[in-house]
Amino acid sequence: MSSSTDVVAAEDVVEDLNPTVTLLNEVFGFDPPLGVSHLDWYYRSNPEGRAAVGRVDTDGRQVGNYALIPLRLQSAVGREIRLGLGVDLCVHPDARGGGTYRRTVEDSYRAGIATGLDGILGVANAQSVPRMVETMGWSALDPLPVRLLAVRPGGERFTSVDVDDALLAGERLEEVLPQPTTAPPTGYGTVWTSDLLRWRLARPGARYTLHIGTDIILVSCTTMVGPLRVAILLKAMLRHPLKGPLSSGPLAAALARHHRTPFVIHWGANPDIGFSGLRVPRRLQPSPLGLVLHRLSPGDGHPIGDDGILLTSFEFLDFDAY
């Protein structure tokens, strides 16, 4: 008995999200199950543009999915690149071993090029990075550190606000982030605007806190690590340029005080912050994260050079960990 395998046009993928929701729930076993509202937010509502989606269907059923969420990065010299943040890569168990994985990823290349993306940035666990590099020919970027931040009270005071519908519908975000964030002094960093922040904080089912200071705003959440309540510093954004980096101690203290825990974790890089604390070895991390990059089109003059990019400002809120 033969089967018919097809790729599906990106615009059709975004319009009908039900097959994708079904596939993701079957593969990942989300509890509670993922709903269409989540993918509608993630794939359709991003102010940087709709998702470019690689997809494979077999006999009328979706069996492969890889979505590229548009992300705009900027360097200190003013160069901008548009990357697709690769998310929701999966293949149905019934379709594994027949090349569906490769066809799904390669179809995302087509979709990404069609929507003007320069490349794909993947945040993957340590087991997936070698597969993307050795099998698909991607480049591995330097991994970013995880730190248990030292809590040192002092510095400016913060007003902490739980993110809710009223905050998202009001003008507070424009007040605290009236201008796009500036590029890091070296390498590349995500360009954040109040619109992008509003969209990211509207993630269905998530619970965030916004900490507003005179010089900086922080975004946090909490998680449980065994019996321990842990605060997560998801993002720090300057409200205006400063002469030098801020110490992380008072920032961690603000989160610790609000969330009533001495444990504050940060993953990533941010040149506006001078981080202090215990750097967690990768062997002790439950699921170490790696970064991989794929340039969507070769040739001279491409905004992504042969050596890839140096990612110097990138944190949890820049992708979908929380």
C-alpha positions as CSV (number, residue, x, y, z in Angstrom):
1,M,0.0,0.0,0.0
2,S,1.6,3.3,-1.0
3,S,1.3,6.6,0.8
4,S,1.4,10.2,-0.5
5,T,3.8,12.6,1.2
6,D,3.5,16.3,0.6
7,V,4.8,19.6,1.9
8,V,2.2,22.3,2.5
9,A,2.4,26.0,1.6
10,A,3.3,28.1,4.6
11,E,0.2,30.3,4.3
12,D,-2.0,27.2,4.5
13,V,-0.1,25.9,7.6
14,V,-0.7,29.2,9.5
15,E,-4.4,29.3,8.5
16,D,-5.3,25.8,9.8
17,L,-3.5,25.2,13.1
18,N,-5.6,22.2,14.2
19,P,-3.5,19.5,12.6
20,T,-0.4,21.1,14.1
21,V,-1.9,21.2,17.5
22,T,-2.9,17.5,17.2
23,L,0.6,16.5,16.1
24,L,2.3,18.5,18.9
25,N,0.1,17.0,21.6
26,E,0.6,13.5,20.2
27,V,4.4,13.8,20.1
28,F,5.1,15.8,23.2
29,G,2.2,14.7,25.4
30,F,1.5,18.2,26.8
31,D,-0.5,18.2,30.1
32,P,-2.8,20.0,29.9
33,P,-3.0,19.6,26.1
34,L,-1.8,22.5,23.9
35,G,-4.6,24.5,22.5
36,V,-5.1,26.4,19.2
37,S,-5.0,29.7,21.1
38,H,-1.3,29.0,22.0
39,L,-0.3,28.5,18.3
40,D,-2.5,31.4,17.2
41,W,-0.5,33.6,19.6
42,Y,2.9,32.1,18.7
43,Y,2.6,31.6,14.9
44,R,0.2,34.5,13.9
45,S,0.5,37.4,16.4
46,N,4.2,38.2,16.6
47,P,4.7,41.9,15.6
48,E,7.9,40.9,13.8
49,G,5.8,38.8,11.4
50,R,4.0,35.5,11.1
51,A,5.8,32.2,11.5
52,A,7.4,30.5,8.5
53,V,6.5,26.8,8.9
54,G,8.1,23.7,7.4
55,R,5.6,20.9,7.3
56,V,5.2,17.4,5.9
57,D,1.8,15.6,5.4
58,T,1.3,11.9,4.6
59,D,-2.0,10.6,3.4
60,G,-3.7,13.8,4.5
61,R,-2.3,13.8,8.0
62,Q,0.5,16.2,9.3
63,V,3.5,14.2,10.4
64,G,6.2,16.8,10.5
65,N,6.4,20.4,11.8
66,Y,9.1,23.0,12.3
67,A,8.1,26.6,12.9
68,L,10.4,29.7,12.4
69,I,9.4,32.6,14.7
70,P,10.7,35.9,13.2
71,L,13.3,37.6,15.4
72,R,15.2,40.8,14.6
73,L,18.7,41.2,15.8
74,Q,21.0,44.2,15.6
75,S,24.7,44.8,15.9
76,A,26.5,47.9,17.2
77,V,27.4,49.0,13.7
78,G,23.7,49.1,12.8
79,R,23.5,45.9,10.8
80,E,20.2,44.0,11.2
81,I,19.5,40.4,10.5
82,R,16.1,38.6,10.6
83,L,16.3,35.1,12.0
84,G,13.7,32.5,12.4
85,L,13.7,31.1,15.9
86,G,13.2,27.4,15.3
87,V,10.5,25.9,17.5
88,D,8.2,22.9,17.7
89,L,10.4,20.6,15.6
90,C,8.7,17.1,15.7
91,V,8.0,14.1,13.6
92,H,5.1,11.7,14.3
93,P,6.3,8.3,15.6
94,D,4.6,6.6,12.6
95,A,6.7,8.6,10.2
96,R,10.1,8.3,11.8
97,G,13.0,6.6,10.0
98,G,11.8,7.5,6.5
99,G,13.4,10.9,6.0
100,T,10.5,12.9,7.3
101,Y,12.8,14.8,9.8
102,R,15.1,16.0,7.0
103,R,12.2,16.9,4.7
104,T,10.5,18.9,7.5
105,V,13.6,20.9,8.3
106,E,14.4,21.5,4.6
107,D,10.8,22.6,4.0
108,S,11.3,25.2,6.7
109,Y,14.2,26.6,4.6
110,R,11.9,27.1,1.7
111,A,9.3,28.8,4.0
112,G,12.0,31.0,5.7
113,I,13.4,32.2,2.4
114,A,9.9,33.0,1.1
115,T,9.3,35.3,4.1
116,G,12.7,37.0,3.9
117,L,14.5,35.4,6.8
118,D,18.3,35.5,6.7
119,G,18.8,32.3,8.8
120,I,17.5,30.1,11.5
121,L,18.5,30.1,15.2
122,G,17.9,27.0,17.2
123,V,18.0,26.7,20.9
124,A,18.3,22.9,21.5
125,N,19.2,20.5,24.2
126,A,22.7,19.0,24.3
127,Q,21.5,15.8,22.6
128,S,20.0,17.6,19.6
129,V,22.9,20.0,18.8
130,P,25.2,17.3,17.3
131,R,22.3,16.0,15.0
132,M,21.7,19.5,13.6
133,V,25.4,20.1,13.1
134,E,26.5,16.7,11.8
135,T,23.4,15.6,9.9
136,M,21.9,18.9,8.7
137,G,25.1,21.0,8.4
138,W,24.3,23.7,10.8
139,S,26.9,25.7,12.8
140,A,27.2,25.4,16.6
141,L,27.4,28.7,18.5
142,D,29.1,29.2,21.8
143,P,26.7,28.0,24.6
144,L,25.5,30.6,27.1
145,P,26.0,30.3,30.8
146,V,23.5,29.4,33.6
147,R,24.1,31.3,36.9
148,L,22.7,31.1,40.4
149,L,22.8,34.8,41.0
150,A,24.3,36.3,44.2
151,V,21.6,38.2,46.0
152,R,22.9,41.6,47.3
153,P,20.4,44.2,48.4
154,G,21.0,47.8,47.5
155,G,20.7,50.0,44.5
156,E,17.5,51.4,43.1
157,R,14.1,50.2,44.2
158,F,11.7,48.4,41.8
159,T,8.0,48.5,41.4
160,S,6.8,44.9,40.8
161,V,3.7,44.4,38.7
162,D,2.1,41.0,37.9
163,V,1.3,40.8,34.2
164,D,-2.4,40.6,33.5
165,D,-4.9,41.6,30.9
166,A,-5.1,45.2,32.2
167,L,-1.4,45.7,31.9
168,L,-1.3,44.2,28.4
169,A,-4.2,46.3,27.3
170,G,-3.0,49.6,28.8
171,E,-0.2,52.0,28.0
172,R,2.2,51.1,30.8
173,L,4.6,49.1,28.5
174,E,5.0,52.1,26.2
175,E,5.8,54.2,29.2
176,V,8.5,51.8,30.5
177,L,10.0,51.0,27.1
178,P,9.2,54.0,24.9
179,Q,12.1,53.3,22.4
180,P,13.5,50.1,21.0
181,T,16.4,48.6,22.9
182,T,19.8,49.5,21.6
183,A,22.3,47.0,20.1
184,P,25.1,45.5,22.3
185,P,28.6,47.0,22.0
186,T,29.8,43.9,20.3
187,G,28.0,41.0,18.5
188,Y,24.2,40.8,18.1
189,G,21.2,41.2,20.3
190,T,17.5,41.0,19.9
191,V,15.7,44.3,19.2
192,W,12.9,44.7,21.8
193,T,10.0,47.1,21.5
194,S,7.0,47.7,23.6
195,D,4.9,45.9,21.0
196,L,7.2,42.9,21.0
197,L,7.2,42.9,24.8
198,R,3.4,43.0,25.0
199,W,3.1,40.1,22.6
200,R,5.7,38.0,24.5
201,L,4.1,38.6,27.8
202,A,0.7,37.6,26.4
203,R,1.8,34.0,26.1
204,P,-1.3,31.9,27.0
205,G,-1.1,30.2,30.4
206,A,2.1,32.0,31.4
207,R,2.5,34.0,34.6
208,Y,5.1,36.8,34.5
209,T,6.1,39.7,36.7
210,L,7.4,43.0,35.5
211,H,9.9,44.8,37.8
212,I,10.2,48.5,36.9
213,G,13.2,50.6,38.0
214,T,14.4,54.0,37.0
215,D,17.2,52.6,34.8
216,I,16.0,49.1,33.9
217,I,13.0,46.8,33.6
218,L,13.2,43.1,34.5
219,V,10.9,40.3,33.6
220,S,10.7,37.3,35.9
221,C,8.7,34.1,36.7
222,T,9.0,31.3,39.1
223,T,9.5,27.5,38.8
224,M,9.9,24.6,41.2
225,V,13.2,22.7,41.3
226,G,12.3,19.7,43.4
227,P,10.9,21.2,46.7
228,L,12.6,24.6,46.0
229,R,10.9,27.7,44.7
230,V,13.2,29.4,42.2
231,A,12.9,32.9,40.7
232,I,14.0,33.1,37.0
233,L,15.3,36.3,35.6
234,L,14.0,36.1,32.1
235,K,15.1,39.4,30.7
236,A,16.7,42.7,31.6
237,M,16.2,45.8,29.4
238,L,17.7,49.2,29.9
239,R,15.3,52.1,29.8
240,H,18.0,54.5,28.7
241,P,21.8,54.3,28.0
242,L,24.1,54.0,31.0
243,K,27.8,54.5,31.3
244,G,28.5,51.0,32.5
245,P,26.9,47.7,33.4
246,L,24.6,47.4,36.4
247,S,25.5,44.9,39.1
248,S,23.2,41.9,39.1
249,G,23.2,41.7,42.9
250,P,20.5,44.3,43.5
251,L,18.4,43.0,40.6
252,A,18.5,39.5,42.0
253,A,17.6,40.9,45.4
254,A,14.5,42.5,43.9
255,L,13.3,39.2,42.4
256,A,14.2,37.3,45.6
257,R,12.2,39.8,47.7
258,H,9.2,39.7,45.5
259,H,9.0,36.0,44.9
260,R,10.1,35.1,48.5
261,T,13.0,32.9,47.6
262,P,16.7,33.2,48.0
263,F,17.3,31.3,44.7
264,V,17.5,33.4,41.5
265,I,18.6,31.8,38.2
266,H,19.7,33.5,35.0
267,W,20.5,31.9,31.6
268,G,22.1,33.8,28.7
269,A,24.1,36.9,28.0
270,N,23.4,40.6,28.6
271,P,26.3,43.1,28.4
272,D,24.3,45.7,30.3
273,I,24.5,43.5,33.5
274,G,27.6,42.6,35.4
275,F,26.7,39.1,36.6
276,S,27.9,37.7,39.9
277,G,27.1,34.3,41.4
278,L,27.7,30.7,40.9
279,R,28.1,29.6,37.3
280,V,26.3,26.2,37.1
281,P,28.5,23.5,35.3
282,R,26.8,22.0,32.3
283,R,27.1,18.5,33.8
284,L,24.9,19.6,36.7
285,Q,22.2,21.2,34.5
286,P,19.2,18.9,34.1
287,S,18.9,19.8,30.4
288,P,21.9,21.9,29.1
289,L,21.0,24.2,26.2
290,G,23.0,24.8,23.0
291,L,22.7,27.2,20.2
292,V,22.8,26.3,16.5
293,L,22.6,28.5,13.4
294,H,21.8,27.9,9.8
295,R,22.3,30.5,7.0
296,L,19.4,30.3,4.6
297,S,21.2,31.4,1.5
298,P,25.0,31.2,0.7
299,G,27.1,33.7,-1.1
300,D,29.2,36.8,-0.7
301,G,27.5,39.8,0.9
302,H,25.2,37.6,3.1
303,P,24.4,39.4,6.4
304,I,25.5,36.2,8.2
305,G,29.2,35.6,7.6
306,D,30.8,32.2,7.2
307,D,31.7,32.2,10.8
308,G,28.1,32.7,11.9
309,I,27.3,35.4,14.5
310,L,28.3,36.3,18.0
311,L,25.2,36.4,20.2
312,T,26.0,38.7,23.1
313,S,22.5,39.7,24.3
314,F,20.1,36.8,24.5
315,E,18.1,35.5,27.4
316,F,15.2,33.2,28.3
317,L,12.6,35.7,27.2
318,D,14.2,35.8,23.7
319,F,12.9,32.3,23.1
320,D,10.1,30.1,24.5
321,A,11.6,28.3,27.5
322,Y,9.1,30.1,29.9
